[in-house]
C-alpha cells in the first residue's frame, strides 16, 4: 500500500496552487511534519491513553484518546495560529469555541486520526489538517509519518499526483472502508465480488483515494468535520464527487460539526454507491 512520498515527503509550492493559499499550505505541511515527529517519538517510547466522552450522534459514549493526540494538537495550534492568529480553530482535542462560527477562516484538524491503529502499531494513522473558508475546505494536508507519506493540495490544485483511479464501476477496483466497520460488520451488503480494503484512518483512506488507490471511500456512520475536511479538499482537487450519505455536498464549520456519513468517488461510482445505500434499507439518524 505505501506510496512514494509526494513531493519527496517535503512539499513546497504545489503546481497549480492558488497564490493566496501558498503560505497556508506550507505552514500546514510544517505543522503536519512537527506533529508526525511527535507521533513517532511516542511510537518508540509508548503512549499513555485513556477514555473521553464521545459524540452521542455517532453512537459513541466514550472514545479512546492518548497523550500523543493532545501534544500534537498543541503543536499544530502553535504552528498554525502562530502564523495566522486571526483564524479560528476546530480540533478533536480542543474545546469547541463557538466564536469560530463568526469567522470565515477556520483551521479544522485531527491531530491523530486513527488513534486505535496508532496504539496497536498498525501504520494507518495520520495527522489531518484543513483550512475552511466560508464553509469550504480550501486546502488539505494528510501526513502518515509511519510511511512518510505527505498528501497536500488546495482544493483547486491542478496537480497530476492527485488523480482518481480510472475505474468506472466497483467491479473494476476496490472500495476503502474502516477497519472497525469491516471487523464489526457495520457496512451494508455490497455486490458479490466487490473487493474491499480496510484502512484505519479515514483521512488516510481519503488521501489514498485522491492519489489513485481504490475507487470509493464509503462510510455509513456519522463522522466529525475534523475526520473529513482535509480529505475532502484533496478529493476535490482530484475531481471526485464528495457528499454525505444522502448525496448532499459537505459543509464545514457548522454549529454541530458532524457529518451524516460519506461517499467519495468518481461521479459514476458515486451514483452506484448511492443506489447501493438506498437499496440497503439502512438509515442514519
Secondary structure as GFF3:
##gff-version 3
##sequence-region A 1 285
A	DSSP	three_ten_helix	6	9	.	.	.	ID=ss1
A	DSSP	three_ten_helix	19	21	.	.	.	ID=ss2
A	DSSP	alpha_helix	22	45	.	.	.	ID=ss3
A	DSSP	beta_strand	49	53	.	.	.	ID=ss4
A	DSSP	three_ten_helix	56	58	.	.	.	ID=ss5
A	DSSP	beta_strand	62	66	.	.	.	ID=ss6
A	DSSP	alpha_helix	67	83	.	.	.	ID=ss7
A	DSSP	beta_strand	88	91	.	.	.	ID=ss8
A	DSSP	three_ten_helix	98	102	.	.	.	ID=ss9
A	DSSP	beta_strand	105	113	.	.	.	ID=ss10
A	DSSP	alpha_helix	115	120	.	.	.	ID=ss11
A	DSSP	beta_strand	126	133	.	.	.	ID=ss12
A	DSSP	beta_strand	136	144	.	.	.	ID=ss13
A	DSSP	beta_strand	149	154	.	.	.	ID=ss14
A	DSSP	three_ten_helix	170	172	.	.	.	ID=ss15
A	DSSP	beta_strand	174	178	.	.	.	ID=ss16
A	DSSP	alpha_helix	179	183	.	.	.	ID=ss17
A	DSSP	beta_strand	195	199	.	.	.	ID=ss18
A	DSSP	alpha_helix	202	210	.	.	.	ID=ss19
A	DSSP	beta_strand	216	219	.	.	.	ID=ss20
A	DSSP	beta_strand	223	224	.	.	.	ID=ss21
A	DSSP	alpha_helix	225	238	.	.	.	ID=ss22
A	DSSP	beta_strand	241	243	.	.	.	ID=ss23
A	DSSP	beta_strand	258	259	.	.	.	ID=ss24
A	DSSP	beta_strand	262	265	.	.	.	ID=ss25
A	DSSP	alpha_helix	267	280	.	.	.	ID=ss26
###
